[in-house]
């Protein structure tokens, strides 16, 4: 479902006077609840991505655990040359939004290149429609490279980080 379709659905619910709408597709589950308290009846939206399948990785990653907000898709970096790059894992964006390395401009960043990470460590935030989703690591390892600049828009399934799981 595209962002403009979701926005149109929110506008429709706000104008129709319906108090609650739930929509579930293969990829997305959306629940829109109209706020009847206050001067405006703007729709509040909670969005949660459905469980994502992950592509078989080399090395194979077992027992992925979903974060409450979203699940991270990981795959191994494919390389034509048999080099050290073949063991790197790509952490991809589970949603469309704006990528942030810190929770605020004056706050410390979550992770740097060279940092050792563990399962459950927050790596970044992706803002989608004023909702800030913490993206947690599902693997342990060392961050090798950031593939996205801070405060830049990201697409669903776009590579965010390279991680060395060894």
C-alpha positions as CSV (number, residue, x, y, z in Angstrom):
1,X,0.0,0.0,0.0
2,X,1.4,3.4,-1.0
3,X,1.8,6.3,1.3
4,X,-0.7,8.5,-0.6
5,X,-3.3,5.7,-0.4
6,X,-2.9,5.6,3.4
7,X,-3.2,9.3,3.6
8,X,-6.4,9.2,1.4
9,X,-7.8,6.5,3.7
10,X,-7.1,8.7,6.8
11,X,-8.8,11.7,5.2
12,X,-11.8,9.5,4.2
13,X,-12.2,8.2,7.8
14,X,-11.9,11.7,9.3
15,X,-14.6,13.0,6.9
16,X,-17.0,10.0,7.2
17,X,-17.5,10.2,10.9
18,X,-16.6,6.5,11.4
19,X,-14.9,6.0,14.8
20,X,-12.6,3.1,13.8
21,X,-11.4,1.3,10.7
22,X,-9.0,-1.6,10.4
23,X,-7.4,-2.7,7.1
24,X,-5.1,-5.7,6.7
25,X,-3.3,-6.7,3.6
26,X,-0.5,-9.2,2.9
27,X,2.1,-6.5,3.7
28,X,0.5,-4.0,6.1
29,X,-2.0,-3.9,8.9
30,X,-3.5,-0.4,9.5
31,X,-5.8,0.6,12.3
32,X,-7.3,4.2,12.2
33,X,-9.1,5.5,15.2
34,X,-10.9,8.8,15.0
35,X,-10.3,11.0,18.0
36,X,-13.8,12.2,19.1
37,X,-12.4,14.2,22.0
38,X,-11.4,17.8,21.2
39,X,-12.3,20.4,18.6
40,X,-11.1,18.4,15.6
41,X,-11.9,14.8,14.7
42,X,-8.6,14.0,13.0
43,X,-7.8,10.3,12.6
44,X,-5.0,8.9,14.6
45,X,-3.1,6.1,12.8
46,X,-1.1,3.2,14.1
47,X,0.8,1.3,11.5
48,X,2.5,-2.0,11.9
49,X,4.2,-4.0,9.2
50,X,3.2,-7.6,8.8
51,X,5.9,-10.2,9.4
52,X,8.4,-10.2,6.6
53,X,10.1,-13.1,5.1
54,X,13.9,-12.9,4.9
55,X,16.0,-14.1,2.0
56,X,18.3,-17.0,2.8
57,X,21.6,-15.5,3.8
58,X,25.2,-16.7,3.7
59,X,25.8,-17.4,6.6
60,X,22.2,-18.4,7.4
61,X,20.7,-16.4,10.2
62,X,18.5,-18.4,12.6
63,X,15.8,-17.3,15.1
64,X,15.1,-13.8,14.0
65,X,13.1,-11.9,16.6
66,X,10.7,-9.2,15.6
67,X,10.8,-5.8,17.2
68,X,7.4,-4.4,18.5
69,X,7.2,-1.8,15.8
70,X,8.7,-3.6,12.8
71,X,10.8,-6.5,11.7
72,X,14.1,-6.0,10.1
73,X,15.0,-7.9,6.9
74,X,18.5,-9.2,6.7
75,X,20.4,-10.8,3.8
76,X,24.0,-11.5,3.1
77,X,25.8,-9.1,0.8
78,X,26.2,-10.8,-2.6
79,X,29.7,-10.4,-4.1
80,X,31.1,-11.6,-7.4
81,X,34.6,-11.9,-5.9
82,X,35.2,-14.4,-3.1
83,X,36.4,-11.8,-0.6
84,X,35.7,-10.8,3.0
85,X,32.6,-8.9,1.8
86,X,30.8,-12.3,1.4
87,X,30.4,-12.6,5.1
88,X,28.8,-9.1,5.6
89,X,25.1,-8.9,6.4
90,X,22.9,-6.1,5.1
91,X,20.3,-4.7,7.5
92,X,17.4,-3.3,5.4
93,X,14.6,-0.8,6.2
94,X,11.4,-2.5,7.2
95,X,9.3,0.6,6.1
96,X,9.2,3.8,4.2
97,X,10.1,6.9,6.2
98,X,12.9,9.2,7.3
99,X,16.1,7.7,8.7
100,X,17.6,9.2,11.8
101,X,20.8,8.1,13.6
102,X,19.8,9.8,16.9
103,X,16.5,10.4,18.7
104,X,17.0,14.2,18.5
105,X,19.5,16.8,17.2
106,X,21.1,17.2,20.6
107,X,21.0,13.5,21.6
108,X,23.8,11.0,21.2
109,X,23.7,8.8,18.0
110,X,22.7,5.2,18.5
111,X,25.6,3.5,16.7
112,X,28.8,4.4,14.8
113,X,31.0,2.5,12.3
114,X,33.1,0.1,14.3
115,X,30.7,-0.3,17.2
116,X,30.0,-3.8,18.4
117,X,26.2,-4.5,18.4
118,X,24.1,-7.1,20.1
119,X,20.6,-8.4,19.4
120,X,18.1,-5.8,20.6
121,X,20.4,-2.8,20.4
122,X,18.6,0.2,18.8
123,X,20.5,1.1,15.6
124,X,18.4,4.0,14.3
125,X,14.9,5.5,14.2
126,X,12.7,5.6,11.1
127,X,10.0,8.3,11.2
128,X,6.8,7.4,9.3
129,X,3.9,9.8,9.5
130,X,5.0,11.3,12.8
131,X,5.5,7.9,14.4
132,X,9.1,7.2,15.5
133,X,10.0,3.5,15.1
134,X,13.1,2.2,16.8
135,X,14.9,-0.2,14.6
136,X,16.7,-2.8,16.7
137,X,19.5,-5.2,15.6
138,X,18.5,-8.8,15.1
139,X,22.1,-9.9,14.8
140,X,25.3,-9.5,16.8
141,X,28.4,-8.2,15.2
142,X,30.3,-5.0,14.2
143,X,28.9,-2.2,12.1
144,X,31.1,-1.9,9.0
145,X,29.3,0.9,7.0
146,X,26.3,3.2,7.0
147,X,24.6,3.0,3.7
148,X,22.2,5.9,4.4
149,X,22.8,9.6,5.4
150,X,21.2,11.0,8.5
151,X,17.7,12.6,8.0
152,X,17.3,11.2,4.5
153,X,14.2,9.4,3.2
154,X,14.4,5.6,2.9
155,X,12.3,3.2,1.0
156,X,11.0,-0.2,2.1
157,X,13.7,-2.9,1.9
158,X,16.4,-0.3,1.3
159,X,19.8,-1.3,2.7
160,X,20.7,0.7,5.8
161,X,23.8,-0.9,7.4
162,X,26.6,-3.4,6.6
163,X,27.3,-5.6,9.6
164,X,30.1,-8.1,10.1
165,X,28.5,-10.9,12.2
166,X,31.8,-12.6,13.2
